[in-house]
Amino acid sequence: MKLVAGVLVALCLGLVALATLLLLDRRADRAEWHRLAALQPATPARFAPEMVADLPEPARRYFTYMIEPGTPLLPVVEIDMTGQFSLGTRDDPRYQPMEARQILATPEGFVWSMRTSGGMPISGSDSGKWTRFRIFGLIPVAQTGGDPDHARSAFGRYAAEAAIWAPAALLPGPGVAWSAVDRDTARVSVRHGDLAQAVDVTVDDAGRPVVVEFQRWSNANPDKEHRLQPFGAVMSDFREVGGYRLPFRVEAGNMFGTDAYHPFFLADVTGIRFPGARP
């Protein structure tokens, strides 16, 4: 009986410890979310085509499609989404239904809070500072962050996602420069502190971005070693949101453009907002 009681006490203490860590993590999620939302300018400038007149032609095409003239320039965006998230490999993707919400504030950071609903449910968050996911909301299956490799990998993600959902964050200015790649592709280089990322944006004739791709610092490979490897996304279903034309369907994955491409992220956007924006 003493042994059974001891085991039960240990289990209870373990559950309490896991629950406490979960509460602390959620508190950190909220604090980071609020910090990023507060970066939205209170009195934003408004877009004019003259702002991008000196950019390479595909970049000008991109901005004049994505932002209507006179639209407030709001670099911070919140995205709600559903879709599928792969918990497996290219050959055995094991897609699970997901729901997620995200705040994107390039170049400062992001928070992506996600949960799956199939099999053993996984929930947690990804950000520029951490990656934390749990089974059944308690049992950790991924706990990383706080190191240069994670920061570099995360920066690549939210620099690229700005080209998808936050074009105002990529207007030319300190830390942001554009160059031409070819007739339909422009390269944006984003710098913030010690971090830097180049992202290629390919547009159609109207300026709609159809592909975003870059070399991402990642350990999503058989060797589990951090190295540069291709990552990319394709976008569709563009809709008008507050003067912006933004994609509501995004597919993204590792080894983009190669035979090993694995689209692990299949998202259908259900809502886009600009926190702090005035009517």
Secondary structure, 3 states (H helix, E strand, C coil): CHHHHHHHHHHHHHHHHHHHHHHHHHHHHHHHHHHHHCCCCCCCCECCHHHHCCCCHHHHHHHHHHECCCCECCCCEEEEEEEEEECCCCCCCCEEEEEEEEEEECCCEEEEEEEECCCCCEEEEEECCEEEEEECCCEEEEEEECCHHHHHHHHHHHHHHHHHHCHHHHCCECCEEEEEEECCEEEEEEEECCEEEEEEEEECCCCCEEEEEEEEEECCCCCCCCEEEEEEEEEEEEEEECCEEEEEEEEEEECCCCCCCEEEEEEEEEEEECCCCCC
